[in-house]
Amino acid sequence: MKLQFEKNVDLLPHNTFGISAIAKEFVRIDKSAHVEEALEYLRKTKINHLVLGGGSNILFTQNVDALVLQNRLFGIELEKEDDMHVYVRVAAGENWHNFVLHCIRNKWAGVENLSLIPGCVGASPMQNIGAYGVEMSSVLNYVEAVNIHTSERHTFSLSDCELGYRESIFKRKEKGNWFITHVGFKLNKRPVFHIEYGAIADELDKMEIDTLSIKHISQAVIAIRSSKLPDPKILGNAGSFFKNPTVDLSVLRAIQEHDEKVPFYPVDENTVKIPAGYMIEHAGWKGKRAGNCGVHEKQALVLVNYGGATGHEIFTLSTAVMTDVKNKYGIELEREVNVW
Ligand SMILES: Cc1cc2nc3c(=O)[nH]c(=O)nc-3n(C[C@H](O)[C@H](O)[C@H](O)COP(=O)(O)OP(=O)(O)OC[C@H]3O[C@@H](n4cnc5c(N)ncnc54)[C@H](O)[C@@H]3O)c2cc1C
């Protein structure tokens, strides 16, 4: 079937903030070969582009004067296995959490701490998704992508992807240049449990488990996330709106002079990470509402759409939060969410 290019499509159902934004053109890519066809169209029409997965890490502050390429490539393929590992190739449109559940059913370890993160597998390397002490970089093998400008197909190795804390080459140097079609994972047959982070150990205690498994960890993570984070189907949001800043020890010392209790996590000898949520909460923003949007009452890192908010309103709120934190802590917060 030929590709169907739709015009003037409202992206409201396609982003978890629940923001209305009109895409000039919209096309659903559900076959790998369709990528090249859509890219040819892009080059012919010289229209701008946006690749969209589940829309759970994007804020639309204006209409999208571009062709939206909605990634709907499906399939999970076991490539090979050895004593220690399984190698899996996953199409970019697969739902991330469904993939995690698939791994747990097959006893493939490594992604259980990343349970219930919304969005598609194809977006997971974009910001090296992470949660509860694990980042996807620990299981990434490669990324297959098509160059938007030349249609060249390329495989990025783990090191090519330049993954960091909520960072990758696809968010920086190569921003907007690639349509990710598949992600290769190297998962463990023998699990290494990560339960030291957040409330996982407490949650596991409540479950009264005899023999710990990756399924239990996934269940614990699901329980914690469901109690803390707003469900985008009920309250529009994109998870953590800001990154946790990494700062010099001298900055931490200066903060400690007026706030002894400020939490921090060592990154290396000279730098620490300070939770942005702590600073936002202590600056008085937790639960604050501004018109149709606000800062979530349980998790100060999350901005929410109470219904009918515009992206511009949410962006303005985020700027006010950033300015206030800068004034009170001297730290420049950075948005984690992609802004269009
Ligand atoms: C309730 C909630 C909780 C969350 N918790 C976490 C968390 O714990 N940890 C975490 O890291 N994130 C979290 N997020 C953020 C988000 O779920 C992830 O960043 C996720 O990977 C985004 O996937 P997506 O498919 O929705 O991406 P989208 O929002 O559709 O896109 C995000 C970016 O990736 C690009 N992109 C998407 N797919 C492709 C592709 N195939 N090729 C090229 N570019 C592409 C887009 O252009 C855009 O720039 C949370 C979000 C919500 C709503």
The ligand as a MOL file (V3000), in Angstrom:
LIG
                    3D

  0  0  0     0  0            999 V3000
M  V30 BEGIN CTAB
M  V30 COUNTS 53 58 0 0 0
M  V30 BEGIN ATOM
M  V30 1 C 4.7480 9.3410 33.1180 0
M  V30 2 C 6.0890 9.3790 32.4410 0
M  V30 3 C 7.1910 8.8170 33.0510 0
M  V30 4 C 8.4430 8.8310 32.4330 0
M  V30 5 N 9.4970 8.2510 33.0710 0
M  V30 6 C 10.7220 8.2510 32.4930 0
M  V30 7 C 11.8440 7.6310 33.1480 0
M  V30 8 O 11.7120 7.0800 34.2390 0
M  V30 9 N 13.0410 7.6660 32.5280 0
M  V30 10 C 13.2250 8.2530 31.3080 0
M  V30 11 O 14.3480 8.2360 30.8090 0
M  V30 12 N 12.1780 8.8280 30.6550 0
M  V30 13 C 10.9440 8.8490 31.2150 0
M  V30 14 N 9.8910 9.4450 30.5690 0
M  V30 15 C 10.1120 10.1070 29.2780 0
M  V30 16 C 9.7720 9.2460 28.0420 0
M  V30 17 O 8.8820 8.2270 28.3680 0
M  V30 18 C 11.0150 8.6250 27.4010 0
M  V30 19 O 11.9420 9.6230 27.0710 0
M  V30 20 C 10.6770 7.8180 26.1400 0
M  V30 21 O 11.8080 7.1340 25.6720 0
M  V30 22 C 10.1090 8.6780 25.0180 0
M  V30 23 O 9.6250 7.7990 24.0200 0
M  V30 24 P 8.5840 8.2650 22.9460 0
M  V30 25 O 8.4450 7.1820 21.9520 0
M  V30 26 O 7.3370 8.7230 23.5960 0
M  V30 27 O 9.3690 9.5010 22.3080 0
M  V30 28 P 8.7650 10.8270 21.6750 0
M  V30 29 O 8.2780 11.7190 22.7640 0
M  V30 30 O 7.8230 10.5130 20.5860 0
M  V30 31 O 10.0760 11.4570 21.0620 0
M  V30 32 C 11.1240 11.9160 21.8960 0
M  V30 33 C 12.2700 12.4020 21.0180 0
M  V30 34 O 12.8200 11.3160 20.3120 0
M  V30 35 C 12.7220 11.5030 18.9000 0
M  V30 36 N 12.3850 10.1930 18.3240 0
M  V30 37 C 11.3950 9.3640 18.7520 0
M  V30 38 N 11.4140 8.2240 18.0350 0
M  V30 39 C 12.4210 8.3370 17.1350 0
M  V30 40 C 12.9290 7.4910 16.1010 0
M  V30 41 N 12.4080 6.2970 15.8330 0
M  V30 42 N 13.9700 7.9540 15.3650 0
M  V30 43 C 14.5180 9.1650 15.6140 0
M  V30 44 N 14.0740 10.0030 16.5650 0
M  V30 45 C 13.0480 9.5970 17.3280 0
M  V30 46 C 11.6400 12.5380 18.7080 0
M  V30 47 O 11.8330 13.2890 17.5180 0
M  V30 48 C 11.8220 13.4000 19.9570 0
M  V30 49 O 12.8580 14.3300 19.7750 0
M  V30 50 C 8.6040 9.4400 31.1610 0
M  V30 51 C 7.4840 10.0030 30.5260 0
M  V30 52 C 6.2350 9.9670 31.1500 0
M  V30 53 C 5.0470 10.5490 30.4500 0
M  V30 END ATOM
M  V30 BEGIN BOND
M  V30 1 1 1 2
M  V30 2 1 2 3
M  V30 3 2 2 52
M  V30 4 2 3 4
M  V30 5 1 4 5
M  V30 6 1 4 50
M  V30 7 2 5 6
M  V30 8 1 6 7
M  V30 9 1 6 13
M  V30 10 2 7 8
M  V30 11 1 7 9
M  V30 12 1 9 10
M  V30 13 2 10 11
M  V30 14 1 10 12
M  V30 15 2 12 13
M  V30 16 1 13 14
M  V30 17 1 14 15
M  V30 18 1 14 50
M  V30 19 1 15 16
M  V30 20 1 16 17
M  V30 21 1 16 18
M  V30 22 1 18 19
M  V30 23 1 18 20
M  V30 24 1 20 21
M  V30 25 1 20 22
M  V30 26 1 22 23
M  V30 27 1 23 24
M  V30 28 2 24 25
M  V30 29 1 24 26
M  V30 30 1 24 27
M  V30 31 1 27 28
M  V30 32 2 28 29
M  V30 33 1 28 30
M  V30 34 1 28 31
M  V30 35 1 31 32
M  V30 36 1 32 33
M  V30 37 1 33 34
M  V30 38 1 33 48
M  V30 39 1 34 35
M  V30 40 1 35 36
M  V30 41 1 35 46
M  V30 42 1 36 37
M  V30 43 1 36 45
M  V30 44 2 37 38
M  V30 45 1 38 39
M  V30 46 1 39 40
M  V30 47 2 39 45
M  V30 48 1 40 41
M  V30 49 2 40 42
M  V30 50 1 42 43
M  V30 51 2 43 44
M  V30 52 1 44 45
M  V30 53 1 46 47
M  V30 54 1 46 48
M  V30 55 1 48 49
M  V30 56 2 50 51
M  V30 57 1 51 52
M  V30 58 1 52 53
M  V30 END BOND
M  V30 END CTAB
M  END
